Amino acid sequence: MLVAFPASSLLSRVYYSDGGTSKWIISWVAVAGWPISALILLPTYFVCKTSPTPLTLKLTTSYVLLGFLSAADNLMYAYAYAYLPASTASLLASSSLVFSALFGYLIAKNKLNASMVNGIIIITAAMAIIALDSSSDRYGNVTSSQYILGFFWDIMGSALHGLIFALSELVFIKLVGRLSFHVVLEQQAMVSFFAFIFTTIGLLINRDFQGMVHEAETFKDGKSSYKQVLIWGAITFQLGVLGATAVLFLSSTVLAGVLNAVRVPLTSIAAVILLHDPMSGFKILSLVITFWGFGSYIYGNANVSNKASS
């Protein structure tokens, strides 16, 4: 999660900054790597002598629903990275911790305490600071309405991300259990496969497959660079989601939300260094406050875990 997700975010921004324009293509790339989980899964049936989990109607419906939500989530984030600097988009995406905690509490029955709620409030304040400083980091070719649209879809994508975390954990709790790690690979392969189907349908309806040829020809560093951005984008995103699913299996929605938010400073710093993203005083203040919120949340989560173990 802490390596693959930041890399995927930076590649999404590179796609748009170097000539890519389609929201559907970058959404499709995010799920085009679904066979990776399947290729890792298949040998476990023979080496570990495990059996495939029976696909009941309820489990299949859950995978289809999660696939649809994942496809929608990727499209929302595509709009965010099209109109926002990678550092800003990642800072806004830290709000997924707020939604992970909320949905984890309501759906997966994760516990909350005062320190965790305090962390949520602090991170929300950090998001407000970025909103106040929106004019300092807007790219010259992005209008005010596009920037606001990117801001809105980033927050909505984070909310949906938190919901997906909670529902994925619920699948482990209610339907497949936590007895064997192969169920992580099964869930990831199935959810990504259905997300791939939904996104491919959108890509075909929007006729963006034909647009790939034109984008490759006009991409900043040529066709080879275009292909590498898409291929590595697919690989890194799938590895990041696989890591997140594994965290949900091994722990909870809360920890997945924390780790998903911890990648924010990594992405922000990398974006400033590698992509030369603007870093204003307000954004630095927001980053510091976000760190503070993380610390409060992690401290609260540690207390909850200690009480549960004792």
C-alpha positions as CSV (number, residue, x, y, z in Angstrom):
1,M,0.0,0.0,0.0
2,L,2.7,2.5,1.0
3,V,4.8,1.9,-2.2
4,A,2.3,0.9,-4.9
5,F,-0.4,3.4,-4.3
6,P,1.9,6.5,-4.3
7,A,3.5,5.2,-7.5
8,S,0.1,4.6,-9.1
9,S,-1.0,8.2,-8.1
10,L,2.1,9.7,-9.7
11,L,1.7,7.7,-12.9
12,S,-1.9,8.9,-13.1
13,R,-0.7,12.5,-12.9
14,V,2.1,11.9,-15.5
15,Y,-0.6,10.4,-17.9
16,Y,-2.5,13.7,-17.8
17,S,0.5,16.1,-17.7
18,D,2.2,14.4,-20.7
19,G,-0.8,14.4,-23.0
20,G,-3.4,12.0,-21.9
21,T,-7.0,13.3,-21.6
22,S,-9.4,10.4,-21.1
23,K,-10.9,9.7,-17.7
24,W,-12.1,6.3,-18.8
25,I,-8.7,5.1,-20.0
26,I,-6.9,5.8,-16.7
27,S,-9.9,4.2,-14.9
28,W,-9.6,1.1,-17.1
29,V,-5.8,0.9,-16.5
30,A,-6.5,0.8,-12.7
31,V,-8.4,-2.6,-13.2
32,A,-6.7,-3.9,-16.3
33,G,-4.1,-5.7,-14.1
34,W,-6.8,-7.9,-12.5
35,P,-5.1,-11.1,-13.8
36,I,-2.1,-10.4,-11.5
37,S,-4.2,-11.6,-8.5
38,A,-5.5,-14.6,-10.4
39,L,-2.0,-15.6,-11.4
40,I,-0.8,-15.5,-7.8
41,L,-4.0,-17.3,-6.6
42,L,-3.9,-20.3,-8.9
43,P,-0.7,-21.9,-7.6
44,T,-2.0,-21.6,-4.0
45,Y,-4.7,-24.2,-4.8
46,F,-1.9,-26.7,-5.6
47,V,1.0,-25.7,-3.4
48,C,-1.1,-24.9,-0.2
49,K,-3.7,-27.5,-1.1
50,T,-6.6,-25.1,-0.5
51,S,-10.0,-25.3,-2.2
52,P,-11.7,-22.5,-4.1
53,T,-14.4,-20.8,-2.0
54,P,-17.8,-21.8,-3.3
55,L,-19.5,-18.9,-5.3
56,T,-22.9,-18.6,-3.6
57,L,-25.4,-16.1,-4.9
58,K,-24.8,-13.8,-2.0
59,L,-21.0,-13.9,-2.4
60,T,-21.2,-13.4,-6.2
61,T,-23.6,-10.4,-5.7
62,S,-21.1,-9.0,-3.2
63,Y,-18.3,-9.2,-5.7
64,V,-20.4,-7.7,-8.4
65,L,-21.4,-4.8,-6.2
66,L,-17.8,-4.2,-5.0
67,G,-16.7,-4.3,-8.6
68,F,-19.2,-1.7,-9.7
69,L,-18.3,0.6,-6.7
70,S,-14.6,0.1,-7.5
71,A,-15.1,1.1,-11.1
72,A,-17.0,4.2,-10.0
73,D,-14.3,5.1,-7.5
74,N,-11.6,4.8,-10.1
75,L,-13.5,7.2,-12.4
76,M,-13.9,9.7,-9.6
77,Y,-10.2,9.7,-8.8
78,A,-9.5,10.0,-12.6
79,Y,-11.3,13.4,-12.6
80,A,-9.3,14.4,-9.5
81,Y,-5.9,13.6,-11.1
82,A,-6.9,15.2,-14.4
83,Y,-7.5,18.6,-12.7
84,L,-5.4,18.7,-9.5
85,P,-1.7,18.4,-8.8
86,A,-0.7,15.0,-7.5
87,S,0.3,16.4,-4.1
88,T,-3.1,18.2,-3.7
89,A,-5.1,15.2,-4.9
90,S,-3.3,12.9,-2.4
91,L,-3.8,15.3,0.5
92,L,-7.5,15.4,-0.3
93,A,-7.6,11.7,-0.6
94,S,-6.5,11.4,3.1
95,S,-10.1,12.2,3.9
96,S,-10.7,8.5,3.1
97,L,-9.6,7.9,6.7
98,V,-12.6,9.9,7.9
99,F,-14.9,7.8,5.8
100,S,-13.2,4.5,6.6
101,A,-13.7,5.2,10.3
102,L,-17.3,6.2,9.8
103,F,-18.3,3.2,7.6
104,G,-16.1,0.9,9.6
105,Y,-18.0,1.9,12.7
106,L,-21.4,1.6,11.1
107,I,-20.9,-1.4,8.9
108,A,-18.0,-3.5,10.2
109,K,-18.6,-2.5,13.9
110,N,-15.0,-1.2,14.3
111,K,-14.5,0.7,17.6
112,L,-13.8,4.4,17.9
113,N,-12.6,6.5,20.9
114,A,-12.0,10.2,21.6
115,S,-8.4,10.2,20.1
116,M,-9.6,8.7,16.9
117,V,-12.5,11.2,16.6
118,N,-10.0,14.0,17.3
119,G,-7.8,12.7,14.5
120,I,-10.8,12.7,12.1
121,I,-11.6,16.3,13.0
122,I,-8.0,17.5,12.5
123,I,-7.7,15.8,9.1
124,T,-11.0,17.4,8.1
125,A,-9.6,20.8,9.1
126,A,-6.5,20.1,6.9
127,M,-8.8,19.5,3.9
128,A,-10.5,22.9,4.6
129,I,-7.1,24.6,4.5
130,I,-6.4,23.3,1.1
131,A,-9.7,24.5,-0.1
132,L,-8.8,28.0,1.1
133,D,-5.6,27.9,-0.9
134,S,-7.0,26.6,-4.2
135,S,-5.7,29.4,-6.3
136,S,-2.0,28.8,-5.6
137,D,-1.6,25.3,-7.1
138,R,-4.0,25.4,-10.0
139,Y,-2.3,24.5,-13.3
140,G,-2.6,27.2,-16.0
141,N,-4.7,25.1,-18.4
142,V,-7.2,24.2,-15.6
143,T,-10.2,26.5,-15.1
144,S,-11.7,27.3,-11.7
145,S,-14.7,25.2,-12.4
146,Q,-12.5,22.2,-13.4
147,Y,-10.4,22.6,-10.2
148,I,-13.6,22.6,-8.1
149,L,-14.8,19.6,-10.0
150,G,-11.6,17.8,-9.3
151,F,-11.8,18.8,-5.6
152,F,-15.4,17.5,-5.4
153,W,-14.7,14.2,-7.1
154,D,-11.6,13.6,-5.0
155,I,-13.6,13.9,-1.8
156,M,-16.4,11.8,-3.2
157,G,-13.9,9.1,-4.3
158,S,-12.4,9.1,-0.8
159,A,-15.9,8.6,0.7
160,L,-16.6,5.7,-1.7
161,H,-13.1,4.3,-0.9
162,G,-14.0,4.2,2.8
163,L,-17.3,2.4,2.0
164,I,-15.5,-0.2,-0.2
165,F,-13.1,-0.9,2.7
166,A,-15.9,-1.5,5.1
167,L,-17.9,-3.6,2.7
168,S,-14.8,-5.7,1.8
169,E,-14.2,-6.3,5.5
170,L,-17.8,-7.3,5.9
171,V,-17.4,-10.0,3.2
172,F,-14.6,-11.5,5.2
173,I,-16.6,-11.4,8.4
174,K,-19.9,-12.7,7.1
175,L,-19.2,-14.7,4.0
176,V,-15.7,-16.1,3.5
177,G,-14.1,-16.0,7.0
178,R,-10.5,-15.4,7.9
179,L,-9.1,-18.9,8.0
180,S,-6.9,-18.9,4.9
181,F,-5.1,-16.1,3.1
182,H,-6.1,-17.4,-0.3
183,V,-9.6,-15.7,0.2
184,V,-7.8,-12.3,-0.1
185,L,-6.5,-13.2,-3.6
186,E,-10.0,-14.6,-4.5
187,Q,-11.7,-11.4,-3.5
188,Q,-9.2,-9.2,-5.2
189,A,-9.3,-11.2,-8.4
190,M,-13.1,-11.3,-8.6
191,V,-13.8,-7.7,-7.6
192,S,-11.1,-6.4,-10.0
193,F,-12.5,-8.6,-12.8
194,F,-16.0,-7.2,-12.4
195,A,-14.7,-3.7,-12.1
196,F,-12.7,-4.4,-15.3
197,I,-16.0,-5.5,-17.1
198,F,-17.9,-2.3,-16.0
199,T,-15.0,0.0,-16.9
200,T,-14.5,-1.7,-20.3
201,I,-18.2,-1.2,-21.1
202,G,-17.9,2.5,-20.2
203,L,-14.7,2.7,-22.4
204,L,-16.5,1.1,-25.4
205,I,-19.6,3.4,-25.0
206,N,-17.4,6.4,-24.8
207,R,-15.3,5.1,-27.8
208,D,-12.0,5.8,-25.9
209,F,-10.2,2.7,-27.1
210,Q,-9.8,4.4,-30.5
211,G,-8.5,7.4,-28.7
212,M,-5.5,5.4,-27.3
213,V,-3.8,5.4,-30.7
214,H,-4.0,9.2,-31.0
215,E,-2.9,9.7,-27.4
216,A,0.1,7.4,-27.9
217,E,1.2,9.4,-31.1
218,T,0.9,12.7,-29.4
219,F,2.3,11.7,-25.9
220,K,5.1,13.9,-24.7
221,D,7.9,11.2,-24.9
222,G,6.4,9.0,-27.5
223,K,4.5,5.7,-27.8
224,S,7.0,3.8,-25.6
225,S,6.6,6.2,-22.7
226,Y,2.8,6.1,-23.1
227,K,2.7,2.3,-23.0
228,Q,5.0,2.2,-19.9
229,V,2.8,4.7,-18.0
230,L,-0.3,2.6,-18.7
231,I,1.4,-0.8,-18.0
232,W,3.1,0.3,-14.8
233,G,0.0,2.1,-13.7
234,A,-2.0,-1.2,-14.0
235,I,0.7,-3.1,-12.1
236,T,1.2,-0.7,-9.2
237,F,-2.6,-0.1,-8.7
238,Q,-3.3,-3.8,-8.5
239,L,-0.5,-4.4,-6.0
240,G,-1.7,-1.5,-3.9
241,V,-5.3,-2.8,-3.8
242,L,-4.0,-6.3,-3.1
243,G,-2.1,-4.9,-0.1
244,A,-5.2,-3.0,1.1
245,T,-7.4,-6.2,0.8
246,A,-4.7,-8.1,2.7
247,V,-4.8,-5.5,5.5
248,L,-8.6,-5.8,5.7
249,F,-8.2,-9.6,6.0
250,L,-5.5,-9.4,8.7
251,S,-6.8,-6.4,10.6
252,S,-9.7,-4.0,10.0
253,T,-11.1,-1.2,7.9
254,V,-9.6,1.2,10.5
255,L,-6.0,0.1,9.9
256,A,-6.6,0.1,6.1
257,G,-7.8,3.6,6.3
258,V,-4.8,4.7,8.4
259,L,-2.3,3.2,6.0
260,N,-4.2,4.6,3.0
261,A,-3.9,8.0,4.6
262,V,-0.2,7.5,5.6
263,R,0.6,7.3,1.9
264,V,-0.5,11.0,1.6
265,P,2.8,12.6,2.7
266,L,4.8,10.0,0.7
267,T,2.9,10.9,-2.5
268,S,3.0,14.7,-1.7
269,I,6.7,14.8,-1.2
270,A,7.4,12.5,-4.2
271,A,5.1,14.7,-6.4
272,V,7.0,17.9,-5.4
273,I,10.4,16.3,-6.1
274,L,9.6,14.2,-9.2
275,L,6.8,16.2,-10.8
276,H,7.7,19.6,-9.5
277,D,4.3,20.2,-8.0
278,P,3.8,23.6,-6.4
279,M,4.1,23.5,-2.5
280,S,2.6,26.6,-0.9
281,G,2.7,27.5,2.7
282,F,-0.9,26.5,3.1
283,K,-0.2,23.1,1.7
284,I,2.8,22.6,4.0
285,L,0.6,23.6,6.9
286,S,-2.1,21.2,5.8
287,L,0.5,18.4,5.5
288,V,1.7,19.1,9.1
289,I,-1.8,19.1,10.4
290,T,-2.6,15.9,8.6
291,F,0.5,14.3,10.3
292,W,-1.0,15.5,13.6
293,G,-4.3,13.9,12.8
294,F,-2.6,10.6,11.8
295,G,-0.8,10.6,15.1
296,S,-3.9,11.1,17.1
297,Y,-5.8,8.5,15.2
298,I,-3.0,5.9,15.4
299,Y,-2.7,6.5,19.1
300,G,-6.5,6.0,19.6
301,N,-6.4,2.9,17.4
302,A,-3.5,1.5,19.5
303,N,-5.6,2.0,22.7
304,V,-8.6,0.2,21.2
305,S,-6.4,-2.7,20.1
306,N,-4.7,-3.0,23.6
307,K,-8.1,-3.0,25.3
308,A,-9.4,-5.7,22.9
309,S,-6.3,-7.9,23.4
310,S,-6.5,-7.6,27.2
